[in-house]
Amino acid sequence: MTRLPRTLRLDPSDTVVFDRAAEPGEWAVPGGFAFWDEDPEALTGRRRQEFRAGFLGVGSFGWSTLVEVAEAGPAERAAAVEALAARILGAYGAPGPEAARAAAEEEVAFAESLCGHPPGTVLALSRAVEDGAVRERFRTLHRREGPPADRSRLPVFGVVEVEGEDEPPERPDLAALGRAGEGAR
């Protein structure tokens, strides 16, 4: 048994901020390879949000803002590798099935390395360009003990602590992203 990231949807915001939102409960990887041939600093709108804060669901190839650490059996892990390899081969032009499988195995192994936390731990990702290189930062979110101080707030926003945050949180304009997506449909 191993642990892998599994997509988590606490509210419908992923369906607004990403072109394709991952399905809740699918295995996920950080997915930075999806931007390999793009200039991250030139990205705009939803694609920029995918770059900055998205985990890639291996089944749908959609994006998720949050994932949770989950137990995965050997067959589930192998299926995640195969699904990702098929996508890498089809969408990214890997030179052959073996090369695609090797790339998928590496990406799943990296995702696995992020899951040294108890099952149910929520992970978030922040990706940015620093000194010409892409840098990924991962945070863990933990439930606080005890009742929220203000019951009028949604529990999702009132009961988490963040570890590993060393920069101010990003505040995307969800309304603007939603309006931009309406024109693309």
Secondary structure as UniProt FT lines:
FT   STRAND          2..8
FT   HELIX           13..17
FT   TURN            24..25
FT   STRAND          27..29
FT   HELIX           32..35
FT   TURN            36..37
FT   HELIX           40..42
FT   HELIX           45..53
FT   STRAND          55..57
FT   TURN            58..60
FT   STRAND          63..64
FT   STRAND          66..72
FT   HELIX           74..92
FT   HELIX           97..113
FT   TURN            119..120
FT   STRAND          122..130
FT   TURN            131..132
FT   STRAND          133..143
FT   TURN            151..152
FT   HELIX           155..158
FT   STRAND          160..163
FT   HELIX           174..184
//
